[in-house]
Amino acid sequence: MNKIISTLFMLISSTVMAQKTDTIFIKTLMQQHPDLFSGILNHPQKNQIQVLYTQVIKKKENGPKFKTYSYNLDNHRYFYPASTVKLAAVIFALEKINELKINGLTAKSIMITDSVWKGQTRVDKDISSENGLPSIEHYIKKILLTSDNDAFNRLFEFIGRAEINKKLNKYGLNDSRILNRLAIGHSGESAKHTNPVKFYTANKLVYQQEAQYDPKEYPLELTNTIMGKGYLDSAEKLVSKPFNLSNKNAFSISDQQSMMIRLIYPKSFPLAQRFQLTPEDYQLIYKYMSKLPTESDYPSYNPREFWPTYAKMLYYGKEKNAVLNPDLKIFNKYGDSYGFIIDNAYFKDDKNNIEFFLTAVVQSNEDGIYNDGIYEYETVCYPFMKNIGKLIYNYELQRKHKNK
């Protein structure tokens, strides 16, 4: 009986702590800089802003503690998560390899994707890799360096839609779902069919996965899934009715940051709730989440198209000529689509003993038309992401940090 009471007390205490997330602090910080944030503060719902900031408080014993602050957070208010869902695919693909426990199957194995359903495509080479062949590891590099859509789609097909959503549920990411590939218009029935895949190591077939079908739907209680006043259809014809995003991927700000914290600080979670990753898996993700496109040889990128801060929305705002902070490493996964800019990041500055988590979303679509490519990224979204990132970083610079 005492054990039951103790467990119940812990559950109640956890719930109370979750309810105590500070909702004032970030707003107060922004109010101190009206030149940067007055437009956002005066119309927070117009730009669909949500911000989540978590401090890492180091203790000499028992690992770090986390203190979270939010602004305008609503896990049931829908925003389109775009490429931020790719971080889940990176983690779950590596987990699947480890869980299969097949001799010879690794993230470096050659991955050949076949096609059996209408609209599916085959992949048997990748000229951007060192050996000219595709692999899970190379797809992960492309996702984390420049957010490659095809790389995500191939991991989506390997993991399978059912497994992806089962894993989200396993890790308590209950305000999220991943239903669709990206950028190729596959939704509905097409998204439920995933390609057959084969893996080779040293020219030997080590694993073969048949085509999969996931009949399930993954309903969520969401508001704000109907947006704007019109959209361009697949034929680029204007449809004069609101844009319906109710059958799209969803990835709440809280779930995004929870995934990032679990990835960076696995030992802060019970063993059963840690990602099933090897030390090499973690290092692969950390390396390419923080690496800049211009630092990569395979794949290699044209710096005019993929400049150093191309993928670092928070703090740099995607400025092509931004001056790099030599002390700061940003481990992140961003997304941009339908006027939304989202970034989920872990900031680390060893020189100044700073580390924190920051996740934010902002949207601008003044004409109310979706899928037309006309959004105020340059004048509204990128500046906000830059300013909120620097605001929190500068606050951390002056905040007292007791332990390294």
CORQUIHU-V751996 format. One record per helix or strand. SS is the DSSP state (H for helix, E for strand). FROM is the first residue (numbers start at 1). LEN is the number of residues. If there is no record, write none. Layout:
ss=SS from=FROM len=LEN
ss=SS from=FROM len=LEN
//
This chain:
ss=H from=2 len=18
ss=E from=22 len=1
ss=H from=25 len=7
ss=H from=34 len=9
ss=E from=50 len=8
ss=E from=65 len=7
ss=E from=77 len=1
ss=H from=82 len=19
ss=E from=110 len=4
ss=E from=123 len=1
ss=E from=135 len=1
ss=H from=136 len=11
ss=H from=149 len=11
ss=H from=161 len=10
ss=E from=176 len=2
ss=H from=189 len=4
ss=E from=193 len=2
ss=E from=197 len=5
ss=E from=204 len=6
ss=E from=212 len=2
ss=E from=223 len=1
ss=E from=226 len=2
ss=E from=230 len=3
ss=E from=238 len=2
ss=E from=243 len=2
ss=E from=250 len=2
ss=H from=253 len=12
ss=H from=266 len=3
ss=H from=271 len=3
ss=H from=279 len=12
ss=H from=293 len=3
ss=H from=313 len=4
ss=E from=329 len=9
ss=E from=340 len=10
ss=E from=354 len=10
ss=E from=369 len=2
ss=H from=377 len=22
//
